[in-house]
Amino acid sequence: MSKALSEMIADDILYMIKTEKRFNCGDKLPNENDFSKELNINRATLREAIRILATNGVLDIKRGKGTFVRDMSEIHDKNDLSSLAQDDVDIKDLYEMRIIIEPKAAFLATQRATDSELKHILELGEILEQKLLENSERARYEQDFHKAIARATHNKYMNQIVPILFQVIYIAVEASDKNETLRLETIRDHRLVMEFMKQRDAEGAMNAMRLHMLHAVRVMENSTNYYD
């Protein structure tokens, strides 16, 4: 089932609210210019995404004042697995889950992504690569890249499970950024994943993502105290 870019952005904003807890009840969203630049979209797409969320009772548009988050306690999905993310974090177990889940997610996304979804994934990958080359803050972009892949599987449970695994991304980013060799290795891994996805080579994308996960595990194993 195809999704317009505005619907995908609406999902991203909802994720920021429900899972990342970036915006709480009553909070005002960033102004249109800043938010559209952050999301790498035009203002018309952002307006449509906000309209979708307002129609579904997530946001409240107040003319002349801005857009505000409604009470999230009223927005409940009985199949939402994000509460699992509140458990005590076990880095090793979470990375085992990443090795199991994310290569298959790359496989399915390469097969099932619409052209617009694939374009969005590749654009996010390019932004992430630039952040890597600059050695600048990239954890959020790393999350966005993997989240877009999960969404493109068109499996709603995949889309709910993957955010749980994001708890280890900040640790991996911090560890790899301290080592130039590992940072360049990450760039190569991401390029490989994107190239296979661009060619619609599902097996190649799966194997490239597995390689990326195994490299990340090696970073964790070589970083003292991360598994303690």
NORFEN-V313489 format. One record per pair of residues at least 24 apart in sequence whose ideal C-beta (glycine too) atoms are under 8 Angstrom apart, sorted by sequence separation. I is the first residue (numbers start at 1). J is the second residue. D is the distance in Angstrom with one decimal. If there is no record, write none. Layout:
I;J;D
I;J;D
This chain:
121;145;7.1
124;148;5.5
143;169;5.8
186;212;7.6
189;215;6.0
12;39;6.8
121;148;4.7
142;169;5.3
120;148;5.7
121;149;6.0
186;215;7.2
9;39;6.0
29;59;7.3
139;169;5.9
185;215;5.8
117;148;7.3
121;152;6.4
139;170;5.0
142;173;6.1
9;41;6.0
182;215;7.7
117;151;7.1
118;152;7.1
139;173;4.7
31;66;7.4
117;152;4.4
138;173;6.2
5;41;6.9
9;45;6.1
13;49;6.2
9;46;6.6
12;49;7.9
13;50;7.6
28;65;7.9
29;66;6.8
182;219;5.8
28;66;4.7
29;67;4.6
114;152;7.7
6;45;5.2
10;49;4.2
14;53;6.5
28;67;6.8
29;68;7.3
113;152;3.8
5;45;5.6
9;49;3.9
10;50;7.8
13;53;6.2
28;68;5.4
29;69;7.4
109;149;4.6
112;152;6.3
176;216;7.7
179;219;7.8
17;58;6.9
27;68;6.7
105;146;7.9
109;150;7.5
112;153;6.1
6;48;3.8
7;49;7.4
10;52;4.3
26;68;6.2
27;69;5.0
112;154;5.1
135;177;6.5
6;49;4.7
10;53;5.3
26;69;6.5
106;149;5.9
109;152;3.8
176;219;5.4
4;48;7.9
14;58;6.2
25;69;5.7
102;146;6.7
105;149;5.5
108;152;7.8
109;153;5.1
172;216;4.9
175;219;4.8
7;52;6.4
13;58;8.0
24;69;6.5
25;70;6.8
105;150;5.3
108;153;4.0
145;190;7.5
175;220;6.9
6;52;6.4
23;69;4.9
25;71;4.9
108;154;7.7
25;72;6.0
102;149;7.6
108;155;6.8
172;219;5.9
175;222;8.0
24;72;7.8
25;73;7.9
105;153;5.4
135;183;6.6
172;220;6.9
175;223;4.5
171;220;7.1
108;158;7.5
132;183;6.2
175;226;7.1
17;69;5.9
168;220;7.8
171;223;7.9
105;158;5.8
18;72;6.4
132;186;6.1
133;187;6.9
17;72;6.4
132;187;4.9
171;226;6.1
18;75;7.4
101;158;7.4
105;162;6.9
129;187;6.0
132;190;7.4
101;161;6.5
102;162;7.4
101;162;7.0
129;190;6.0
18;80;7.7
128;190;6.3
129;191;6.9
19;82;5.2
102;165;7.4
18;82;6.6
101;165;6.9
125;190;5.9
19;85;7.2
97;164;7.9
98;165;5.1
97;165;5.9
125;193;7.4
126;194;8.0
125;194;4.4
94;164;7.6
98;168;7.0
94;165;5.7
122;194;5.7
94;167;6.3
95;168;6.0
121;194;7.6
94;168;4.8
122;197;7.1
81;157;7.2
121;197;6.5
122;198;6.2
79;156;7.2
91;168;5.7
79;157;7.4
82;160;6.5
85;163;6.6
89;167;5.3
81;160;4.4
85;164;4.6
89;168;7.7
118;197;6.5
80;160;6.2
81;161;5.8
84;164;5.3
91;171;6.5
118;198;7.4
79;160;7.1
82;163;6.1
82;164;6.9
85;167;6.5
40;123;6.7
81;164;6.8
40;124;7.9
113;197;7.6
110;196;6.8
40;127;6.6
106;193;6.3
110;197;4.9
109;197;7.0
111;200;7.6
110;200;5.9
106;197;7.0
110;201;6.7
111;202;4.8
110;202;4.2
108;202;7.6
107;202;4.7
110;205;4.3
106;202;7.9
107;203;7.1
109;205;7.5
110;206;7.8
107;205;6.2
106;205;4.3
107;206;3.8
106;206;5.3
104;206;6.6
106;208;7.3
103;206;4.6
106;209;3.9
103;207;7.2
105;209;7.5
103;209;4.4
102;209;5.5
103;210;4.0
8;116;7.9
8;117;7.1
103;213;6.7
3;114;7.1
5;116;5.9
99;210;6.7
102;213;6.0
2;114;4.6
4;116;7.3
8;120;6.4
3;116;7.7
2;116;7.4
3;117;7.0
99;213;4.6
5;120;6.8
98;213;5.3
99;214;7.0
95;213;7.3
98;216;7.4
99;217;7.0
95;216;6.9
95;217;5.3
95;220;6.2
92;220;7.6
91;220;6.4
12;144;7.4
15;147;6.9
12;147;7.6
91;226;5.8
92;227;5.3
91;227;5.9
8;148;7.8
11;151;6.5
8;151;6.8
19;163;4.8
3;151;8.0
15;163;6.9
1;154;6.3
